[in-house]
């Protein structure tokens, strides 16, 4: 995602033999001819469709990463003390507690700690109020605490006095306890910091809960690196279960991370630095996301992104900072340290567990190398004065050390050749719905020689998009069919952006919307489900025959279901027009018969301005039905403004004989 998202010009070109867009008269017949003869099809790239994660809209911090504490290390207020501890809030008043920060933490890279001086006691003239005094943390707009669920609490404590500390998950006003635990004074080292780890089970449900630490004993106590996470996370690796599952359901072939502009930063001092995000979570310094204006503790770091890709069955695609931010940049003559840093990162991901950086990865729980085969150099930086000079140094160093890595350039080669080597080139498009649909033909006349395109960011934006309209999904579906058709020159594609916390909309639209306890897919999310079988499938020549008027896009692929090995012919048709189309589908060259027994039709449609919401999460949602007339020749009705998929089961001869 870039602040300066590329607005690509509308390109109108002639139709490809692989798939056509035609003008259809209202309620007139049209014909789609599909040639499925052996040898006539072409294999779509294995990693054609994937996903793009950026730390934007609190996508990771307070979202995909399941940490419930916001500002867990008290570093958000900056390195100078005293500092702002927001969103931590004091329980009590100045007559019974004084809270401040100082630089006494045991962590070298996280020196800020919280100091609580308790003035009241459980006896004497200044009695602590009922429930004690201390601090609480509301998390990221409330914590979702569920009855019967277990939560892991970890924190670091230092005190030389005999003070018990009470930990609680409570309702938002602190009146209802959901889970409690006590840190007994005699369990603490009175001369140094003590790490405390425990688990609690919630006795109730509250989706706007908070975490609090209190005491009723006079004295001074320091706290640092406080964490609360649900025990139940995706594959046990710290990802919010529901959100990670929605990613996995898309069957993405790659995960582009950790962002676009987030990688660059407004200034290099605030850019994502991979080595600051690995190792024990307590030791990670975190950093200010100065592009999207919030603190990230980097619990979701380089290692976690690699792990997430593996967990959802995708290949990692790392976007590297090439010494360039939005406002400053490193000269090629001084870039060698950045290049070395990138090689170290690749060794961390791919190196043997006995190597310097590979051993650190192994110590974090992953002795086997990750499958990092794609590296993008920069984000929307081609026009920057130092980009090409820096790029060449990164490219040469990576290729020398890892010749199998595919290196991706920021410079667009769709309309002319590059002046530097690259395996792929980045292409971004943010535009209106009409332009997006028309750009289905963007690559029809692109040269078939040279590097292939990686459409790493595409989205309908502006008034057409709203917060995620069906119109935007409809236009994007037509665009993706165009990419399928041109998949001999387009290697990969991903929608942008992926997540938005409804409490912090920095960018709209997004594929998945969530808050502390709910989530839903926008129409664009459900649109992407129509393409999750395309990667590695065979695309067949298809031609629409019609007289004129409304816009259609169509494609035909054969794909194999991984669960049972059954083969299907999937015909996708997008009707971007307002008229109903009576369509005759004619398929020739099939080696197996079409069986209607498990064939189905799936349709995504709705009002153009329709959006999903927490109240109506499936207002726009794919609806599947049986297809009793499935066959190599069949008549179907294509409703106005609709995305359609016909999955025709290709029964093997043994199956047909049994029938």
CORMO-V748394 format. One record per backbone hydrogen bond with DSSP energy under -0.5 kcal/mol. NH is the residue of the N-H (numbers start at 0). CO is the residue of the C=O. E is the energy in kcal/mol with one decimal. If there is no record, write none. Layout:
# CORMO-V748394
<<NH:CO:E> <NH:CO:E>>
This chain:
# CORMO-V748394
<<4:1:-1.1> <7:5:-0.9> <11:9:-0.5> <12:10:-0.6> <15:18:-0.8> <23:21:-0.6> <23:549:-1.0> <26:579:-2.2> <27:24:-1.9> <29:581:-2.0> <30:544:-2.4> <31:583:-2.8> <32:30:-0.6> <32:542:-2.9> <33:31:-0.5> <33:585:-2.7> <34:540:-2.4> <35:33:-0.8> <35:587:-3.3> <39:36:-2.0> <40:36:-0.5> <41:538:-2.2> <43:536:-3.2> <47:44:-1.4> <49:492:-2.3> <50:253:-2.4> <51:494:-0.5> <52:255:-2.9> <54:257:-1.2> <55:53:-1.9> <58:55:-1.1> <61:59:-0.7> <61:64:-0.6> <62:59:-2.2> <63:58:-3.2> <64:59:-1.5> <65:63:-0.5> <65:237:-2.5> <67:227:-2.9> <73:70:-1.1> <77:74:-2.2> <87:84:-2.1> <88:135:-2.4> <90:133:-3.1> <91:89:-0.6> <95:92:-2.1> <96:92:-1.8> <97:116:-2.3> <99:114:-2.3> <101:112:-1.8> <104:110:-2.2> <106:109:-0.5> <107:105:-0.6> <109:106:-0.8> <112:101:-2.6> <113:222:-2.8> <114:99:-3.3> <115:113:-0.5> <115:220:-3.0> <116:97:-3.0> <116:114:-0.6> <117:115:-0.7> <117:218:-3.3> <118:95:-1.9> <118:116:-0.6> <119:95:-1.3> <120:125:-2.5> <126:124:-0.7> <127:120:-3.0> <131:128:-2.6> <132:214:-2.3> <133:90:-2.1> <134:212:-2.0> <135:88:-2.4> <136:210:-3.1> <140:138:-1.1> <141:137:-1.5> <142:208:-1.8> <144:142:-1.1> <144:205:-2.7> <145:143:-0.5> <147:201:-3.0> <148:145:-1.9> <150:199:-2.8> <151:228:-3.3> <152:150:-0.5> <152:197:-3.1> <153:226:-2.5> <154:195:-2.0> <155:223:-2.4> <156:193:-2.7> <157:221:-1.9> <158:188:-0.5> <162:160:-1.5> <164:182:-2.1> <165:213:-3.4> <166:164:-0.5> <166:180:-3.0> <167:211:-2.3> <168:178:-2.7> <169:167:-0.6> <169:209:-2.5> <170:175:-1.9> <173:170:-1.8> <176:174:-0.5> <177:168:-3.6> <178:168:-1.5> <180:166:-2.2> <182:164:-3.4> <183:181:-0.8> <186:183:-1.8> <187:184:-1.7> <189:187:-0.6> <191:188:-0.8> <193:156:-2.9> <195:154:-3.3> <195:193:-0.5> <197:152:-2.4> <199:150:-2.2> <201:148:-2.4> <202:177:-3.2> <205:144:-2.9> <208:142:-2.6> <208:205:-0.7> <209:169:-2.2> <210:136:-2.6> <211:167:-2.8> <212:134:-2.8> <213:165:-2.5> <214:132:-2.1> <218:117:-1.7> <220:115:-2.4> <221:157:-2.9> <222:113:-2.5> <223:155:-1.8> <225:71:-2.6> <226:153:-3.4> <228:151:-2.2> <229:65:-0.5> <230:149:-2.9> <232:230:-1.1> <233:238:-3.0> <235:232:-2.2> <236:233:-2.0> <238:233:-0.5> <239:63:-3.4> <243:239:-2.6> <244:240:-2.2> <245:241:-1.6> <246:242:-1.5> <247:243:-2.4> <248:244:-2.1> <249:245:-0.6> <249:246:-1.3> <250:247:-1.8> <251:246:-0.6> <252:48:-2.5> <254:314:-2.7> <255:50:-2.9> <256:316:-2.4> <260:0:-3.5> <262:259:-1.1> <263:259:-1.1> <264:260:-3.2> <269:266:-2.0> <270:267:-1.6> <271:261:-0.9> <273:271:-0.5> <275:272:-1.3> <276:273:-1.9> <277:274:-0.7> <282:279:-1.3> <283:280:-1.1> <285:275:-0.5> <286:295:-2.5> <288:286:-0.6> <288:293:-2.6> <289:287:-1.6> <292:288:-1.4> <293:288:-1.3> <295:286:-2.4> <300:298:-1.3> <304:300:-2.4> <305:301:-1.9> <306:302:-2.4> <307:303:-2.9> <308:304:-2.4> <309:305:-1.9> <310:306:-2.7> <311:307:-2.0> <312:309:-1.2> <313:308:-3.1> <314:252:-2.2> <316:254:-2.7> <317:373:-1.7> <318:256:-2.7> <319:317:-0.6> <319:375:-3.3> <321:319:-0.6> <324:327:-3.0> <325:264:-2.4> <326:265:-1.2> <329:322:-3.3> <333:330:-2.5> <334:331:-1.1> <337:334:-0.8> <338:334:-2.0> <339:335:-2.6> <340:336:-2.0> <341:337:-1.8> <342:338:-2.2> <343:339:-2.3> <344:340:-1.8> <345:341:-2.2> <346:342:-2.1> <347:343:-2.3> <348:344:-2.1> <349:345:-3.2> <350:346:-2.7> <354:351:-2.2> <358:354:-2.1> <359:355:-0.7> <360:356:-1.8> <361:357:-2.3> <362:358:-2.1> <363:359:-1.0> <363:360:-0.8> <364:361:-1.6> <365:360:-1.6> <369:348:-3.3> <371:369:-1.5> <372:315:-0.7> <372:370:-0.9> <373:315:-0.7> <374:405:-2.5> <375:317:-2.9> <376:374:-0.5> <376:407:-2.5> <377:319:-2.1> <377:375:-1.0> <383:380:-2.0> <386:383:-1.4> <387:383:-0.5> <389:385:-2.6> <390:386:-3.7> <391:387:-2.2> <392:388:-1.1> <393:389:-2.3> <394:390:-3.3> <395:391:-2.3> <396:392:-1.9> <397:393:-2.7> <398:394:-2.6> <399:395:-2.3> <400:396:-1.8> <401:397:-3.6> <404:401:-2.0> <405:372:-3.6> <406:404:-0.6> <407:374:-2.3> <408:423:-2.5> <422:406:-2.2> <423:406:-1.7> <424:451:-2.1> <425:408:-3.1> <426:453:-2.2> <428:456:-2.7> <429:5:-2.3> <430:458:-1.6> <435:431:-2.5> <436:432:-2.6> <437:433:-2.2> <438:434:-2.0> <439:436:-1.5> <440:437:-1.6> <441:438:-1.9> <443:440:-1.7> <445:442:-0.8> <451:422:-1.4> <452:488:-2.8> <453:424:-3.1> <454:452:-0.5> <454:491:-2.6> <455:453:-1.9> <456:426:-1.1> <457:493:-0.8> <458:428:-1.9> <460:430:-2.4> <463:460:-0.6> <464:461:-1.4> <465:461:-1.3> <467:464:-2.4> <468:464:-2.1> <469:609:-1.5> <470:607:-2.4> <472:468:-1.4> <473:469:-2.7> <474:470:-2.4> <475:471:-2.1> <476:472:-2.1> <477:473:-1.7> <478:474:-1.9> <479:475:-2.6> <480:476:-2.0> <481:477:-1.7> <482:478:-1.6> <483:479:-2.7> <484:480:-2.5> <485:481:-1.5> <486:483:-1.7> <488:485:-2.3> <489:485:-2.0> <490:452:-2.6> <490:488:-0.6> <491:452:-1.3> <492:47:-2.1> <493:454:-2.4> <494:49:-0.5> <495:457:-1.6> <499:511:-1.6> <500:56:-2.4> <501:499:-0.6> <501:513:-3.1> <503:500:-2.9> <505:503:-1.2> <509:466:-0.5> <510:496:-1.3> <511:497:-2.3> <512:519:-2.5> <513:499:-2.1> <514:517:-2.0> <519:512:-2.3> <521:510:-2.8> <522:467:-0.7> <524:521:-0.7> <525:521:-1.8> <526:522:-2.4> <527:523:-1.6> <528:524:-0.7> <528:525:-0.6> <529:526:-1.7> <530:527:-1.6> <531:528:-1.0> <533:530:-1.3> <534:530:-0.5> <535:44:-1.4> <536:533:-2.5> <537:557:-2.2> <538:41:-3.1> <538:536:-0.5> <539:555:-2.9> <540:34:-0.6> <541:17:-1.3> <542:32:-2.2> <544:30:-3.4> <545:543:-0.5> <549:23:-4.3> <549:547:-0.6> <551:21:-0.8> <552:573:-1.7> <554:571:-2.0> <556:569:-2.6> <557:537:-2.2> <558:567:-2.4> <560:565:-3.3> <564:560:-2.6> <566:649:-0.5> <567:558:-2.9> <568:647:-2.6> <569:556:-3.2> <569:567:-0.6> <570:568:-0.6> <570:645:-2.2> <571:554:-2.3> <571:569:-0.6> <572:643:-2.3> <573:552:-2.9> <574:572:-0.5> <574:641:-2.8> <575:550:-1.7> <575:573:-0.7> <576:550:-0.6> <580:637:-2.5> <581:27:-1.3> <582:580:-0.8> <582:635:-2.7> <583:29:-3.2> <584:582:-0.6> <584:633:-3.2> <585:31:-2.8> <585:583:-0.5> <586:631:-3.3> <587:33:-2.6> <592:650:-0.7> <594:592:-0.5> <594:648:-2.9> <595:593:-0.5> <597:594:-0.5> <599:646:-2.0> <600:624:-2.7> <601:644:-2.7> <602:622:-2.3> <603:642:-2.5> <605:640:-0.7> <609:606:-1.8> <611:467:-0.5> <612:615:-1.3> <616:613:-0.5> <618:615:-1.4> <620:618:-0.6> <622:602:-2.6> <623:621:-0.5> <624:600:-2.4> <626:598:-1.4> <629:626:-1.9> <633:584:-2.1> <635:582:-3.1> <637:580:-3.1> <637:635:-0.5> <638:636:-0.7> <640:576:-2.2> <641:574:-1.5> <642:603:-2.4> <643:572:-2.5> <644:601:-2.4> <645:570:-2.5> <646:599:-2.5> <646:644:-0.6> <647:568:-3.0> <647:645:-0.8> <648:594:-0.7> <648:646:-0.6> <649:566:-2.7> <650:592:-2.0> <650:648:-1.0> <654:651:-0.5> <655:651:-2.4> <656:652:-2.4> <657:653:-1.8> <658:654:-1.7>>
